[in-house]
Amino acid sequence: MKGLLLTSLWFQSLWFLAVLGRESWQWWTLILVLLTSVLTLRWRWQPWLWCLGIALLGIVLDSVNLLAGLMVFTSPKLPIWLMALWLAFAWYSWWLLPVLQGHSKLLSVPVAALAGALSYLAGAQLDAVMLPFGKSLTAMVLLCEWGILLAFMLWLRGKC
């Protein structure tokens, strides 16, 4: 449990670095995320495939959200710091999902989905993203997206 606490604190640090630093610190964020992955995952192929797949899935999801106008960033494209954050989340999920699998999915999926949606609302409060459809509608859409994403990730992780 101590390892999960340290992993969670590190992920939150990466989240703050990405969201507060945005474009100014995006290369530092990317370097730290890659360094974190290399040092903790080593050269085992299964966690690397997981991280790359989940990061790609998240980047596609946020690209769709961007194209739909659900969220707006300072640049017209998905920022590098957000893509690095998806890789950080994928890395974190590799360690977190086995813990969540020990709990009821009826509890863990909604709680994790709420955490995912709230991270975007927190990012909006910190001016990292604009939410043109308002917080309530955006939160509902994100809650649904994250619920589906996390249920899929739990299912997939059970197969690994």
SENUGU-433978 format. One record per residue (C-alpha): residue number from 0; residue in one letter; x, y, z. Coordinates in nm, 2 decimals, padded with zeros to 4 digits. Layout:
<nutor><num>NUM</num><residuo>a</residuo><px>X</px><py>Y</py><pz>Z</pz></nutor>
...
END
This chain:
<nutor><num>0</num><residuo>m</residuo><px>00.00</px><py>00.00</py><pz>00.00</pz></nutor>
<nutor><num>1</num><residuo>k</residuo><px>00.29</px><py>00.23</py><pz>00.07</pz></nutor>
<nutor><num>2</num><residuo>g</residuo><px>00.41</px><py>00.19</py><pz>-00.30</pz></nutor>
<nutor><num>3</num><residuo>l</residuo><px>00.06</px><py>00.28</py><pz>-00.42</pz></nutor>
<nutor><num>4</num><residuo>l</residuo><px>00.06</px><py>00.60</py><pz>-00.20</pz></nutor>
<nutor><num>5</num><residuo>l</residuo><px>00.40</px><py>00.70</py><pz>-00.34</pz></nutor>
<nutor><num>6</num><residuo>t</residuo><px>00.29</px><py>00.62</py><pz>-00.70</pz></nutor>
<nutor><num>7</num><residuo>s</residuo><px>-00.03</px><py>00.83</py><pz>-00.64</pz></nutor>
<nutor><num>8</num><residuo>l</residuo><px>00.17</px><py>01.12</py><pz>-00.50</pz></nutor>
<nutor><num>9</num><residuo>w</residuo><px>00.41</px><py>01.11</py><pz>-00.80</pz></nutor>
<nutor><num>10</num><residuo>f</residuo><px>00.12</px><py>01.10</py><pz>-01.05</pz></nutor>
<nutor><num>11</num><residuo>q</residuo><px>-00.04</px><py>01.40</py><pz>-00.88</pz></nutor>
<nutor><num>12</num><residuo>s</residuo><px>00.29</px><py>01.58</py><pz>-00.90</pz></nutor>
<nutor><num>13</num><residuo>l</residuo><px>00.31</px><py>01.51</py><pz>-01.27</pz></nutor>
<nutor><num>14</num><residuo>w</residuo><px>-00.05</px><py>01.63</py><pz>-01.31</pz></nutor>
<nutor><num>15</num><residuo>f</residuo><px>00.03</px><py>01.96</py><pz>-01.14</pz></nutor>
<nutor><num>16</num><residuo>l</residuo><px>00.35</px><py>02.00</py><pz>-01.34</pz></nutor>
<nutor><num>17</num><residuo>a</residuo><px>00.15</px><py>01.95</py><pz>-01.67</pz></nutor>
<nutor><num>18</num><residuo>v</residuo><px>-00.15</px><py>02.16</py><pz>-01.58</pz></nutor>
<nutor><num>19</num><residuo>l</residuo><px>00.03</px><py>02.45</py><pz>-01.41</pz></nutor>
<nutor><num>20</num><residuo>g</residuo><px>00.33</px><py>02.46</py><pz>-01.64</pz></nutor>
<nutor><num>21</num><residuo>r</residuo><px>00.13</px><py>02.38</py><pz>-01.96</pz></nutor>
<nutor><num>22</num><residuo>e</residuo><px>00.33</px><py>02.49</py><pz>-02.27</pz></nutor>
<nutor><num>23</num><residuo>s</residuo><px>00.61</px><py>02.65</py><pz>-02.07</pz></nutor>
<nutor><num>24</num><residuo>w</residuo><px>00.70</px><py>02.33</py><pz>-01.89</pz></nutor>
<nutor><num>25</num><residuo>q</residuo><px>00.56</px><py>02.07</py><pz>-02.14</pz></nutor>
<nutor><num>26</num><residuo>w</residuo><px>00.90</px><py>01.93</py><pz>-02.24</pz></nutor>
<nutor><num>27</num><residuo>w</residuo><px>01.00</px><py>01.89</py><pz>-01.88</pz></nutor>
<nutor><num>28</num><residuo>t</residuo><px>00.67</px><py>01.71</py><pz>-01.82</pz></nutor>
<nutor><num>29</num><residuo>l</residuo><px>00.73</px><py>01.48</py><pz>-02.11</pz></nutor>
<nutor><num>30</num><residuo>i</residuo><px>01.08</px><py>01.41</py><pz>-02.00</pz></nutor>
<nutor><num>31</num><residuo>l</residuo><px>00.98</px><py>01.33</py><pz>-01.64</pz></nutor>
<nutor><num>32</num><residuo>v</residuo><px>00.69</px><py>01.11</py><pz>-01.76</pz></nutor>
<nutor><num>33</num><residuo>l</residuo><px>00.93</px><py>00.91</py><pz>-01.99</pz></nutor>
<nutor><num>34</num><residuo>l</residuo><px>01.19</px><py>00.89</py><pz>-01.72</pz></nutor>
<nutor><num>35</num><residuo>t</residuo><px>00.94</px><py>00.77</py><pz>-01.47</pz></nutor>
<nutor><num>36</num><residuo>s</residuo><px>00.82</px><py>00.50</py><pz>-01.71</pz></nutor>
<nutor><num>37</num><residuo>v</residuo><px>01.17</px><py>00.38</py><pz>-01.80</pz></nutor>
<nutor><num>38</num><residuo>l</residuo><px>01.28</px><py>00.36</py><pz>-01.43</pz></nutor>
<nutor><num>39</num><residuo>t</residuo><px>00.97</px><py>00.19</py><pz>-01.31</pz></nutor>
<nutor><num>40</num><residuo>l</residuo><px>00.85</px><py>-00.03</py><pz>-01.60</pz></nutor>
<nutor><num>41</num><residuo>r</residuo><px>01.21</px><py>-00.13</py><pz>-01.70</pz></nutor>
<nutor><num>42</num><residuo>w</residuo><px>01.21</px><py>-00.31</py><pz>-02.03</pz></nutor>
<nutor><num>43</num><residuo>r</residuo><px>00.91</px><py>-00.55</py><pz>-01.98</pz></nutor>
<nutor><num>44</num><residuo>w</residuo><px>00.70</px><py>-00.54</py><pz>-02.29</pz></nutor>
<nutor><num>45</num><residuo>q</residuo><px>00.35</px><py>-00.59</py><pz>-02.13</pz></nutor>
<nutor><num>46</num><residuo>p</residuo><px>00.34</px><py>-00.27</py><pz>-01.92</pz></nutor>
<nutor><num>47</num><residuo>w</residuo><px>00.49</px><py>-00.07</py><pz>-02.21</pz></nutor>
<nutor><num>48</num><residuo>l</residuo><px>00.22</px><py>-00.20</py><pz>-02.45</pz></nutor>
<nutor><num>49</num><residuo>w</residuo><px>-00.04</px><py>-00.11</py><pz>-02.19</pz></nutor>
<nutor><num>50</num><residuo>c</residuo><px>00.09</px><py>00.24</py><pz>-02.14</pz></nutor>
<nutor><num>51</num><residuo>l</residuo><px>00.12</px><py>00.32</py><pz>-02.51</pz></nutor>
<nutor><num>52</num><residuo>g</residuo><px>-00.22</px><py>00.17</py><pz>-02.58</pz></nutor>
<nutor><num>53</num><residuo>i</residuo><px>-00.40</px><py>00.36</py><pz>-02.30</pz></nutor>
<nutor><num>54</num><residuo>a</residuo><px>-00.22</px><py>00.68</py><pz>-02.37</pz></nutor>
<nutor><num>55</num><residuo>l</residuo><px>-00.32</px><py>00.66</py><pz>-02.74</pz></nutor>
<nutor><num>56</num><residuo>l</residuo><px>-00.68</px><py>00.58</py><pz>-02.65</pz></nutor>
<nutor><num>57</num><residuo>g</residuo><px>-00.69</px><py>00.89</py><pz>-02.42</pz></nutor>
<nutor><num>58</num><residuo>i</residuo><px>-00.53</px><py>01.11</py><pz>-02.68</pz></nutor>
<nutor><num>59</num><residuo>v</residuo><px>-00.79</px><py>01.00</py><pz>-02.94</pz></nutor>
<nutor><num>60</num><residuo>l</residuo><px>-01.07</px><py>01.06</py><pz>-02.68</pz></nutor>
<nutor><num>61</num><residuo>d</residuo><px>-00.95</px><py>01.41</py><pz>-02.60</pz></nutor>
<nutor><num>62</num><residuo>s</residuo><px>-00.89</px><py>01.48</py><pz>-02.97</pz></nutor>
<nutor><num>63</num><residuo>v</residuo><px>-01.26</px><py>01.39</py><pz>-03.03</pz></nutor>
<nutor><num>64</num><residuo>n</residuo><px>-01.36</px><py>01.62</py><pz>-02.74</pz></nutor>
<nutor><num>65</num><residuo>l</residuo><px>-01.15</px><py>01.90</py><pz>-02.89</pz></nutor>
<nutor><num>66</num><residuo>l</residuo><px>-01.30</px><py>01.86</py><pz>-03.23</pz></nutor>
<nutor><num>67</num><residuo>a</residuo><px>-01.65</px><py>01.85</py><pz>-03.08</pz></nutor>
<nutor><num>68</num><residuo>g</residuo><px>-01.58</px><py>02.17</py><pz>-02.90</pz></nutor>
<nutor><num>69</num><residuo>l</residuo><px>-01.62</px><py>02.02</py><pz>-02.56</pz></nutor>
<nutor><num>70</num><residuo>m</residuo><px>-01.29</px><py>02.17</py><pz>-02.45</pz></nutor>
<nutor><num>71</num><residuo>v</residuo><px>-01.06</px><py>02.44</py><pz>-02.59</pz></nutor>
<nutor><num>72</num><residuo>f</residuo><px>-00.69</px><py>02.49</py><pz>-02.53</pz></nutor>
<nutor><num>73</num><residuo>t</residuo><px>-00.47</px><py>02.79</py><pz>-02.61</pz></nutor>
<nutor><num>74</num><residuo>s</residuo><px>-00.35</px><py>02.61</py><pz>-02.93</pz></nutor>
<nutor><num>75</num><residuo>p</residuo><px>-00.59</px><py>02.46</py><pz>-03.19</pz></nutor>
<nutor><num>76</num><residuo>k</residuo><px>-00.43</px><py>02.12</py><pz>-03.15</pz></nutor>
<nutor><num>77</num><residuo>l</residuo><px>-00.41</px><py>01.89</py><pz>-02.85</pz></nutor>
<nutor><num>78</num><residuo>p</residuo><px>-00.12</px><py>02.03</py><pz>-02.64</pz></nutor>
<nutor><num>79</num><residuo>i</residuo><px>00.19</px><py>01.82</py><pz>-02.58</pz></nutor>
<nutor><num>80</num><residuo>w</residuo><px>00.16</px><py>01.86</py><pz>-02.20</pz></nutor>
<nutor><num>81</num><residuo>l</residuo><px>-00.19</px><py>01.69</py><pz>-02.22</pz></nutor>
<nutor><num>82</num><residuo>m</residuo><px>-00.05</px><py>01.40</py><pz>-02.43</pz></nutor>
<nutor><num>83</num><residuo>a</residuo><px>00.23</px><py>01.36</py><pz>-02.17</pz></nutor>
<nutor><num>84</num><residuo>l</residuo><px>-00.03</px><py>01.36</py><pz>-01.90</pz></nutor>
<nutor><num>85</num><residuo>w</residuo><px>-00.22</px><py>01.08</py><pz>-02.08</pz></nutor>
<nutor><num>86</num><residuo>l</residuo><px>00.10</px><py>00.88</py><pz>-02.08</pz></nutor>
<nutor><num>87</num><residuo>a</residuo><px>00.14</px><py>00.96</py><pz>-01.71</pz></nutor>
<nutor><num>88</num><residuo>f</residuo><px>-00.21</px><py>00.84</py><pz>-01.64</pz></nutor>
<nutor><num>89</num><residuo>a</residuo><px>-00.15</px><py>00.52</py><pz>-01.84</pz></nutor>
<nutor><num>90</num><residuo>w</residuo><px>00.16</px><py>00.46</py><pz>-01.63</pz></nutor>
<nutor><num>91</num><residuo>y</residuo><px>-00.04</px><py>00.53</py><pz>-01.31</pz></nutor>
<nutor><num>92</num><residuo>s</residuo><px>-00.32</px><py>00.30</py><pz>-01.42</pz></nutor>
<nutor><num>93</num><residuo>w</residuo><px>-00.08</px><py>00.01</py><pz>-01.46</pz></nutor>
<nutor><num>94</num><residuo>w</residuo><px>-00.02</px><py>00.02</py><pz>-01.08</pz></nutor>
<nutor><num>95</num><residuo>l</residuo><px>-00.37</px><py>00.13</py><pz>-00.97</pz></nutor>
<nutor><num>96</num><residuo>l</residuo><px>-00.59</px><py>-00.11</py><pz>-01.16</pz></nutor>
<nutor><num>97</num><residuo>p</residuo><px>-00.49</px><py>-00.42</py><pz>-00.98</pz></nutor>
<nutor><num>98</num><residuo>v</residuo><px>-00.59</px><py>-00.25</py><pz>-00.65</pz></nutor>
<nutor><num>99</num><residuo>l</residuo><px>-00.92</px><py>-00.15</py><pz>-00.80</pz></nutor>
<nutor><num>100</num><residuo>q</residuo><px>-00.98</px><py>-00.50</py><pz>-00.93</pz></nutor>
<nutor><num>101</num><residuo>g</residuo><px>-01.00</px><py>-00.61</py><pz>-00.56</pz></nutor>
<nutor><num>102</num><residuo>h</residuo><px>-01.30</px><py>-00.40</py><pz>-00.51</pz></nutor>
<nutor><num>103</num><residuo>s</residuo><px>-01.65</px><py>-00.39</py><pz>-00.65</pz></nutor>
<nutor><num>104</num><residuo>k</residuo><px>-01.67</px><py>-00.25</py><pz>-01.00</pz></nutor>
<nutor><num>105</num><residuo>l</residuo><px>-02.00</px><py>-00.09</py><pz>-00.90</pz></nutor>
<nutor><num>106</num><residuo>l</residuo><px>-01.81</px><py>00.12</py><pz>-00.66</pz></nutor>
<nutor><num>107</num><residuo>s</residuo><px>-01.46</px><py>00.16</py><pz>-00.82</pz></nutor>
<nutor><num>108</num><residuo>v</residuo><px>-01.58</px><py>00.26</py><pz>-01.17</pz></nutor>
<nutor><num>109</num><residuo>p</residuo><px>-01.80</px><py>00.55</py><pz>-01.07</pz></nutor>
<nutor><num>110</num><residuo>v</residuo><px>-01.55</px><py>00.67</py><pz>-00.81</pz></nutor>
<nutor><num>111</num><residuo>a</residuo><px>-01.26</px><py>00.66</py><pz>-01.06</pz></nutor>
<nutor><num>112</num><residuo>a</residuo><px>-01.48</px><py>00.81</py><pz>-01.34</pz></nutor>
<nutor><num>113</num><residuo>l</residuo><px>-01.56</px><py>01.10</py><pz>-01.10</pz></nutor>
<nutor><num>114</num><residuo>a</residuo><px>-01.19</px><py>01.15</py><pz>-01.03</pz></nutor>
<nutor><num>115</num><residuo>g</residuo><px>-01.12</px><py>01.16</py><pz>-01.40</pz></nutor>
<nutor><num>116</num><residuo>a</residuo><px>-01.40</px><py>01.41</py><pz>-01.48</pz></nutor>
<nutor><num>117</num><residuo>l</residuo><px>-01.30</px><py>01.63</py><pz>-01.18</pz></nutor>
<nutor><num>118</num><residuo>s</residuo><px>-00.94</px><py>01.65</py><pz>-01.30</pz></nutor>
<nutor><num>119</num><residuo>y</residuo><px>-01.07</px><py>01.83</py><pz>-01.61</pz></nutor>
<nutor><num>120</num><residuo>l</residuo><px>-01.28</px><py>02.06</py><pz>-01.40</pz></nutor>
<nutor><num>121</num><residuo>a</residuo><px>-00.98</px><py>02.13</py><pz>-01.18</pz></nutor>
<nutor><num>122</num><residuo>g</residuo><px>-00.78</px><py>02.20</py><pz>-01.50</pz></nutor>
<nutor><num>123</num><residuo>a</residuo><px>-01.04</px><py>02.45</py><pz>-01.61</pz></nutor>
<nutor><num>124</num><residuo>q</residuo><px>-01.02</px><py>02.62</py><pz>-01.27</pz></nutor>
<nutor><num>125</num><residuo>l</residuo><px>-00.65</px><py>02.66</py><pz>-01.32</pz></nutor>
<nutor><num>126</num><residuo>d</residuo><px>-00.70</px><py>02.80</py><pz>-01.67</pz></nutor>
<nutor><num>127</num><residuo>a</residuo><px>-00.54</px><py>02.50</py><pz>-01.85</pz></nutor>
<nutor><num>128</num><residuo>v</residuo><px>-00.86</px><py>02.43</py><pz>-02.05</pz></nutor>
<nutor><num>129</num><residuo>m</residuo><px>-01.18</px><py>02.62</py><pz>-02.14</pz></nutor>
<nutor><num>130</num><residuo>l</residuo><px>-01.51</px><py>02.44</py><pz>-02.13</pz></nutor>
<nutor><num>131</num><residuo>p</residuo><px>-01.74</px><py>02.62</py><pz>-02.38</pz></nutor>
<nutor><num>132</num><residuo>f</residuo><px>-02.05</px><py>02.40</py><pz>-02.29</pz></nutor>
<nutor><num>133</num><residuo>g</residuo><px>-02.02</px><py>02.49</py><pz>-01.92</pz></nutor>
<nutor><num>134</num><residuo>k</residuo><px>-01.91</px><py>02.29</py><pz>-01.63</pz></nutor>
<nutor><num>135</num><residuo>s</residuo><px>-02.22</px><py>02.09</py><pz>-01.57</pz></nutor>
<nutor><num>136</num><residuo>l</residuo><px>-02.27</px><py>01.96</py><pz>-01.92</pz></nutor>
<nutor><num>137</num><residuo>t</residuo><px>-01.90</px><py>01.90</py><pz>-01.97</pz></nutor>
<nutor><num>138</num><residuo>a</residuo><px>-01.88</px><py>01.71</py><pz>-01.64</pz></nutor>
<nutor><num>139</num><residuo>m</residuo><px>-02.17</px><py>01.48</py><pz>-01.73</pz></nutor>
<nutor><num>140</num><residuo>v</residuo><px>-02.01</px><py>01.40</py><pz>-02.07</pz></nutor>
<nutor><num>141</num><residuo>l</residuo><px>-01.67</px><py>01.34</py><pz>-01.91</pz></nutor>
<nutor><num>142</num><residuo>l</residuo><px>-01.82</px><py>01.13</py><pz>-01.63</pz></nutor>
<nutor><num>143</num><residuo>c</residuo><px>-01.98</px><py>00.90</py><pz>-01.90</pz></nutor>
<nutor><num>144</num><residuo>e</residuo><px>-01.66</px><py>00.89</py><pz>-02.10</pz></nutor>
<nutor><num>145</num><residuo>w</residuo><px>-01.44</px><py>00.81</py><pz>-01.80</pz></nutor>
<nutor><num>146</num><residuo>g</residuo><px>-01.69</px><py>00.55</py><pz>-01.67</pz></nutor>
<nutor><num>147</num><residuo>i</residuo><px>-01.67</px><py>00.37</py><pz>-02.00</pz></nutor>
<nutor><num>148</num><residuo>l</residuo><px>-01.30</px><py>00.41</py><pz>-02.03</pz></nutor>
<nutor><num>149</num><residuo>l</residuo><px>-01.24</px><py>00.28</py><pz>-01.68</pz></nutor>
<nutor><num>150</num><residuo>a</residuo><px>-01.47</px><py>-00.01</py><pz>-01.71</pz></nutor>
<nutor><num>151</num><residuo>f</residuo><px>-01.29</px><py>-00.10</py><pz>-02.04</pz></nutor>
<nutor><num>152</num><residuo>m</residuo><px>-00.95</px><py>-00.06</py><pz>-01.87</pz></nutor>
<nutor><num>153</num><residuo>l</residuo><px>-01.05</px><py>-00.29</py><pz>-01.58</pz></nutor>
<nutor><num>154</num><residuo>w</residuo><px>-01.18</px><py>-00.55</py><pz>-01.82</pz></nutor>
<nutor><num>155</num><residuo>l</residuo><px>-00.87</px><py>-00.53</py><pz>-02.03</pz></nutor>
<nutor><num>156</num><residuo>r</residuo><px>-00.63</px><py>-00.53</py><pz>-01.73</pz></nutor>
<nutor><num>157</num><residuo>g</residuo><px>-00.80</px><py>-00.85</py><pz>-01.61</pz></nutor>
<nutor><num>158</num><residuo>k</residuo><px>-00.70</px><py>-01.01</py><pz>-01.94</pz></nutor>
<nutor><num>159</num><residuo>c</residuo><px>-00.33</px><py>-00.91</py><pz>-01.90</pz></nutor>
END
